Amino acid sequence: MLRDPDSEPPWVPRADVFMSSAGEFTVKVELAALRREDVELSIEGRGIRITGHRPDADRAANGSRYVVNGISWGWFDMVVEVPAGFDLSRATAQYQNGLLRVLVPQPEPCK
């Protein structure tokens, strides 16, 4: 996704990064009001890059004046480093109800 860096301020979505009870490296990102097509995922080295854009339609409307501005909007770009040993080629992603969940399975045990 190309963006004009002067058009809107960047923001960082809230995220949880943890090991699931099944041993999967898990990244959960809160992306309220975004559609799947507003978000891009890529693997870069040992990292998972998540980028996207959340527009603020009210800010763009003529005459809107904020009293409280607590919702982040604009472009975001975040990278989560995955520990060595996890197989990024088998990573999966799910997006439901404004939550993106990326799962990276444990390495297969050596036989």
C-alpha positions as CSV (number, residue, x, y, z in Angstrom):
1,M,0.0,0.0,0.0
2,L,1.4,3.4,-1.0
3,R,0.6,6.3,1.2
4,D,1.2,10.0,1.2
5,P,3.2,10.6,4.5
6,D,1.8,14.2,4.7
7,S,-1.8,13.2,4.4
8,E,-2.6,11.7,7.8
9,P,-0.7,10.8,11.0
10,P,0.4,7.2,11.5
11,W,-0.9,5.2,14.4
12,V,-0.1,1.8,16.0
13,P,-3.0,-0.5,16.6
14,R,-3.3,-2.3,20.0
15,A,-1.9,-5.8,19.9
16,D,-1.3,-8.8,22.0
17,V,1.6,-11.2,21.3
18,F,1.7,-14.5,23.2
19,M,2.2,-18.2,23.1
20,S,-1.1,-20.0,22.9
21,S,-1.8,-23.1,25.0
22,A,-1.2,-25.1,21.8
23,G,2.3,-23.6,21.6
24,E,1.6,-21.4,18.6
25,F,3.3,-18.0,18.4
26,T,0.2,-15.7,18.3
27,V,-0.3,-12.1,17.2
28,K,-3.7,-10.6,17.9
29,V,-4.3,-7.1,16.6
30,E,-7.4,-4.9,17.2
31,L,-8.5,-3.3,13.9
32,A,-12.0,-2.0,14.5
33,A,-13.8,-0.5,11.5
34,L,-11.3,-2.0,8.9
35,R,-12.2,-4.4,6.2
36,R,-10.0,-7.3,5.2
37,E,-9.0,-5.5,2.1
38,D,-7.8,-2.5,4.2
39,V,-5.1,-4.7,5.8
40,E,-1.9,-6.3,4.2
41,L,0.2,-9.0,5.8
42,S,3.7,-9.9,4.7
43,I,6.7,-11.9,6.0
44,E,10.0,-10.1,6.1
45,G,12.9,-12.1,7.4
46,R,11.8,-13.3,10.9
47,G,9.0,-10.6,11.1
48,I,5.3,-10.4,10.3
49,R,4.6,-6.9,8.8
50,I,1.0,-5.7,9.2
51,T,0.0,-2.5,7.3
52,G,-3.2,-0.8,6.6
53,H,-5.4,2.3,6.7
54,R,-8.4,3.3,8.8
55,P,-10.0,6.4,7.3
56,D,-11.9,9.0,9.4
57,A,-15.0,9.8,7.4
58,D,-16.2,12.3,10.0
59,R,-12.9,14.3,9.9
60,A,-13.2,14.5,6.1
61,A,-16.8,15.9,6.4
62,N,-17.1,19.6,6.1
63,G,-17.9,21.3,9.4
64,S,-16.9,18.5,11.8
65,R,-15.3,19.9,15.0
66,Y,-14.0,17.5,17.6
67,V,-14.6,17.9,21.3
68,V,-12.8,14.7,22.2
69,N,-10.6,12.8,19.7
70,G,-9.8,9.4,21.2
71,I,-10.0,7.1,18.2
72,S,-6.8,6.6,16.2
73,W,-7.1,6.8,12.4
74,G,-4.8,7.0,9.3
75,W,-2.1,4.7,8.2
76,F,-0.3,2.1,10.3
77,D,2.7,-0.1,9.8
78,M,3.9,-2.6,12.4
79,V,6.4,-5.5,12.5
80,V,6.3,-8.3,15.0
81,E,9.5,-10.3,15.3
82,V,8.9,-14.1,15.5
83,P,11.4,-16.2,17.6
84,A,13.8,-18.5,15.8
85,G,12.5,-22.0,15.3
86,F,8.9,-21.1,14.4
87,D,7.9,-22.0,10.8
88,L,6.8,-18.7,9.2
89,S,6.0,-20.6,6.0
90,R,3.1,-22.3,7.8
91,A,1.7,-19.1,9.4
92,T,-2.1,-18.6,9.1
93,A,-4.2,-15.5,9.6
94,Q,-7.9,-15.0,10.5
95,Y,-9.8,-11.8,10.6
96,Q,-13.2,-11.6,12.4
97,N,-15.1,-8.9,14.1
98,G,-12.3,-6.4,13.9
99,L,-9.6,-8.7,15.3
100,L,-6.7,-10.0,13.2
101,R,-5.1,-13.2,14.6
102,V,-1.9,-14.5,13.1
103,L,-0.8,-18.0,14.2
104,V,2.7,-19.4,13.7
105,P,3.0,-23.1,14.6
106,Q,5.7,-24.6,16.6
107,P,8.5,-26.3,14.7
108,E,7.9,-30.0,13.9
109,P,9.9,-32.2,16.3
110,C,12.9,-33.9,14.9
111,K,12.4,-37.6,14.4
